[in-house]
Amino acid sequence: MDIGMEGMCVGEQRKVIIPPEQGFDEDGEEVEGKGDTLYYFVELKSIFRPKPGDKWITEDGVHIHVTHEVEDCTEKATAGDTLHQQYTLYLEDGTFVDSSWSRNRPFIFKMGTGQVIKGMDIAMEGMCEGERRKVVIPPELAYGEKGRPPAIPGNSFLHFDLQLQKLVRPGKEEL
């Protein structure tokens, strides 16, 4: 697919044929010389080119890596703002836990009001609309020793991929 879509422009459509030696088996594993020819019709809807930013560890031990920073940001998330966040959550060993993307709707919460784990408020501080971050939240700022069974064992470090889709400041009308 990488080869078939290389050089495409937004809005362009192509028929891509992948021969068996460049395809996958029933388990999604790459195989050579096995399987069926794959036929796709693809349309490039948009292109996202990340602009990486800073990395840091907060005083509380939250690891933050800006994977896409926003230029000309005028409003940064702070306590009291309502945030529309997209996220994917994994455990330290890579186990998938949850994703707002799979529900096709953002997770909405008011920052700094106890609606989310403490580490999430820390992770979102200073974010701009459109910004993306990879974040690691230690257990003491997440679900602690008890965890959140069955998906999150006790003493789990939570690994998030975050995007701030929308920031609503108190006193401003939401569109």
C-alpha positions in Angstrom: 0.0 0.0 0.0 2.9 2.3 0.7 4.1 1.9 -2.8 0.7 2.2 -4.3 -0.2 5.5 -2.6 3.2 7.1 -2.9 3.0 10.6 -4.6 -0.8 10.8 -4.3 -2.5 14.2 -3.9 -5.5 15.0 -1.7 -8.6 14.0 -3.5 -6.8 11.6 -5.9 -8.3 8.1 -6.3 -6.4 5.0 -7.4 -6.9 1.3 -7.9 -4.1 -0.5 -6.1 -3.4 -4.2 -6.8 -1.1 -6.0 -4.3 0.4 -9.3 -5.5 0.4 -12.3 -3.1 4.1 -12.0 -2.4 3.6 -8.5 -0.9 0.4 -9.3 1.0 -0.7 -10.7 4.4 -2.0 -14.0 5.7 -5.2 -14.6 7.6 -3.6 -13.4 10.9 -2.3 -10.1 9.4 1.3 -11.4 9.2 3.4 -10.5 6.2 4.0 -13.5 3.9 5.9 -14.1 0.8 4.5 -16.3 -2.0 1.3 -17.2 -0.2 -2.2 -15.7 -0.1 -4.4 -13.9 -2.6 -3.9 -10.9 -4.8 -5.4 -7.9 -3.0 -7.5 -5.3 -4.8 -8.1 -1.9 -3.3 -9.8 1.3 -4.5 -8.3 4.2 -2.4 -9.0 7.9 -2.1 -6.6 10.2 -0.3 -8.8 12.3 2.0 -6.1 14.3 3.8 -2.4 14.4 4.6 -1.1 14.9 8.1 2.5 15.8 8.5 3.5 15.9 12.2 5.6 18.7 13.5 7.3 17.3 16.6 7.9 19.5 19.6 9.4 19.4 23.1 9.7 16.5 25.6 9.7 16.9 29.3 8.9 15.3 32.7 6.7 17.2 35.0 7.5 17.7 38.7 4.8 15.0 39.4 6.5 12.5 37.1 4.2 12.7 34.0 6.2 12.1 30.8 5.1 14.4 28.0 6.3 14.3 24.3 4.7 16.8 21.9 4.3 14.7 18.7 2.6 17.6 16.8 2.8 21.2 17.9 0.5 23.9 16.6 1.9 27.1 15.3 0.3 30.4 16.2 -1.5 29.0 19.2 -3.5 31.7 21.0 -5.3 29.7 23.7 -3.7 27.0 25.8 -5.7 24.6 28.0 -5.9 25.5 31.6 -8.2 24.6 34.6 -11.8 25.4 34.0 -11.6 24.9 30.2 -13.8 22.2 28.6 -11.7 19.9 26.5 -12.7 17.7 23.6 -10.0 15.1 23.6 -9.3 12.1 21.4 -7.1 9.4 23.0 -5.8 5.9 22.7 -4.7 4.2 25.9 -2.1 1.4 26.2 -0.5 -0.3 29.2 3.3 -0.3 29.5 3.6 -3.8 27.8 1.7 -2.4 24.8 -1.7 -4.0 25.6 -4.5 -1.9 24.1 -7.0 -0.7 26.7 -9.3 1.9 25.1 -9.7 4.6 22.4 -12.1 7.4 21.9 -11.2 7.2 18.1 -12.9 3.8 17.9 -16.2 5.4 19.1 -15.8 8.2 16.6 -16.4 10.9 19.2 -14.2 12.8 21.6 -14.0 12.4 25.3 -15.3 15.7 26.8 -14.3 16.9 30.3 -13.8 20.1 32.3 -10.1 20.4 33.2 -9.1 20.8 36.8 -12.4 19.7 38.3 -11.7 16.1 39.2 -13.6 14.7 36.2 -10.5 12.8 35.1 -7.5 11.2 36.8 -5.0 13.7 38.2 -2.4 12.8 35.6 -4.7 13.7 32.7 -5.2 17.2 34.0 -1.4 17.5 34.2 -0.9 16.0 30.8 -3.4 18.4 29.1 -2.1 21.6 30.8 -0.9 24.1 28.1 -2.2 22.1 25.1 -3.5 23.9 22.0 -6.3 22.9 19.7 -4.9 20.4 17.2 -1.8 19.5 19.3 -0.9 15.9 19.8 1.1 14.3 22.7 2.4 11.0 23.8 2.0 10.9 27.6 3.0 8.4 30.3 1.1 8.8 33.6 2.5 7.0 36.7 0.1 4.9 38.8 -0.1 7.4 41.7 -1.6 9.9 39.3 -3.9 7.3 37.7 -5.6 4.3 39.4 -2.9 3.5 41.9 -2.5 0.1 43.6 -6.1 -1.0 43.0 -6.0 -0.3 39.2 -9.3 -0.4 37.3 -10.1 -4.0 36.8 -10.4 -5.8 34.5 -8.5 -3.7 31.9 -6.0 -1.8 34.1 -4.1 -3.8 36.7 -2.8 -2.2 39.9 0.3 0.0 39.8 0.0 0.5 36.0 1.8 3.2 34.1 -0.7 4.5 31.5 0.5 5.3 28.0 -1.7 7.7 26.1 -1.7 9.1 22.6 -3.7 12.4 23.0 -5.1 15.0 20.7 -6.9 18.2 21.8 -9.6 18.5 19.2 -11.4 21.5 20.7 -10.9 23.9 23.6 -13.9 25.8 25.0 -13.0 28.6 27.4 -15.6 29.6 30.1 -17.6 32.6 29.0 -17.1 31.9 25.3 -19.9 30.5 23.2 -19.4 27.0 21.9 -20.0 26.7 18.2 
